[in-house]
Amino acid sequence: MVNVMLVDDLKIIREGIKALLADVPGINFITEADNGEDAIDKFEIYDIDLVIIDIEMPGIDGVETTKRLIQNHPEAKVLGFSMHAEEATIEAMIDAGAKSYILKNFGKEELIEAMEMVNNNQYFFSSEVSGNLLKDLLNKIKP
């Protein structure tokens, strides 16, 4: 059983993800938060295995929340998700300690795969994110 905290400022997104995965065995949405401060507080209270966090939220954003979670709990496993595919945002999330970054246009199977990989301490990036990271890397190494 994987205990999951879902962090997004939009309730409809949180409810939609929980409904999408309601029939998937082994996933337990133990708590949720609508901002970074609340997520940090709840991480201290609940036995959380995996955090699924939006990047863009009021107050402390997903990048800063991830950074603080990882600083205080290096074992924390974070899966970032966003509508933004810009290299700088992706790199900021990776630098903060996230093991995954997927775009909000994900499907059920992609989310499940990302969750499984992150829970097993592996990295996962949606195809568009991987393409943007590779393009950025190639631009940096090209003369």
C-alpha positions in Angstrom: 0.0 0.0 0.0 1.3 3.4 -1.0 0.2 6.3 1.2 -0.2 9.4 -1.0 -0.6 13.1 -0.2 -2.1 15.0 -3.1 -1.2 18.8 -3.2 -3.0 21.1 -5.6 -4.7 24.4 -4.9 -7.7 23.3 -7.1 -10.1 21.0 -5.3 -11.5 19.7 -8.7 -8.0 18.5 -9.7 -7.5 16.7 -6.3 -11.0 15.1 -6.5 -10.4 14.2 -10.2 -7.1 12.4 -9.5 -8.6 10.6 -6.6 -11.6 9.5 -8.7 -9.3 8.5 -11.5 -7.3 6.2 -9.3 -10.1 5.0 -7.0 -10.1 1.5 -8.5 -6.4 1.1 -8.5 -5.3 -1.4 -5.7 -2.5 -0.4 -3.5 -3.0 3.4 -3.6 -4.2 5.1 -0.4 -4.9 8.8 -0.6 -4.1 9.4 3.1 -4.4 13.2 3.0 -4.4 16.3 0.7 -3.4 19.9 0.9 -4.3 23.0 -1.1 -1.0 24.8 -0.5 2.6 24.3 0.3 2.5 25.3 3.9 -0.3 22.8 4.6 1.6 20.1 2.7 4.7 20.6 4.8 2.7 20.5 8.1 0.8 17.3 7.0 4.0 15.5 6.0 5.0 15.8 9.6 1.7 14.2 10.8 0.9 11.5 8.4 2.8 8.4 7.2 3.3 9.5 3.6 5.2 7.5 1.1 4.6 9.7 -2.0 3.7 13.3 -2.6 2.0 14.3 -5.8 2.4 18.1 -6.0 1.4 20.9 -8.4 4.1 23.4 -9.2 2.0 26.6 -9.4 0.2 27.3 -6.1 -0.4 30.5 -4.1 2.0 31.0 -1.2 4.8 28.5 -1.2 4.9 27.0 -4.7 5.6 23.3 -5.5 9.3 23.9 -6.1 9.9 25.5 -2.7 7.6 23.0 -1.0 9.5 20.1 -2.6 12.8 21.7 -1.6 11.7 22.1 2.1 10.3 18.5 2.2 13.5 17.0 0.8 15.7 19.1 3.1 13.8 18.0 6.2 13.0 14.4 5.0 15.6 13.2 2.4 13.6 10.0 2.0 10.5 11.9 0.7 9.4 10.9 -2.7 7.9 13.7 -4.8 6.1 13.6 -8.1 5.6 17.0 -9.6 2.9 17.8 -12.1 2.0 21.0 -13.9 0.7 22.5 -17.1 4.1 24.1 -17.7 6.7 22.3 -19.8 9.4 25.0 -19.8 12.9 23.7 -19.1 13.6 26.1 -16.3 10.5 24.9 -14.3 11.4 21.3 -14.9 15.0 21.8 -13.9 13.9 23.7 -10.8 11.7 20.8 -9.7 14.5 18.3 -10.3 17.0 20.5 -8.4 14.5 20.7 -5.5 14.5 16.9 -5.3 11.5 15.7 -7.3 11.9 12.3 -9.0 9.2 12.9 -11.5 7.6 15.7 -13.6 4.6 15.0 -15.6 2.2 17.4 -17.4 -1.4 17.7 -16.4 -2.5 16.3 -19.7 -1.4 12.8 -18.4 -3.6 9.8 -18.6 -4.4 7.2 -15.9 -1.7 4.7 -17.0 1.0 7.4 -17.2 0.2 8.6 -13.7 0.2 5.1 -12.3 3.5 4.3 -14.0 5.0 7.6 -12.6 3.8 6.8 -9.1 5.2 3.3 -9.2 8.6 4.4 -10.5 8.9 7.3 -8.0 7.8 5.0 -5.1 10.6 2.7 -6.2 13.2 5.6 -6.1 13.3 5.8 -9.9 12.8 8.9 -12.1 9.9 9.3 -14.5 9.3 12.1 -16.9 6.4 12.4 -19.4 7.4 12.2 -23.0 7.0 15.9 -23.6 9.1 16.7 -20.5 11.8 14.3 -21.6 11.8 15.8 -25.0 12.2 19.3 -23.6 15.0 18.2 -21.3 16.9 16.5 -24.1 16.5 19.5 -26.4 17.8 21.8 -23.6 20.8 19.4 -23.1 21.6 19.3 -26.8 21.5 23.1 -27.0 23.9 23.3 -24.1 26.5 20.9 -25.6 26.3 22.1 -29.2 29.1 24.4 -30.2 
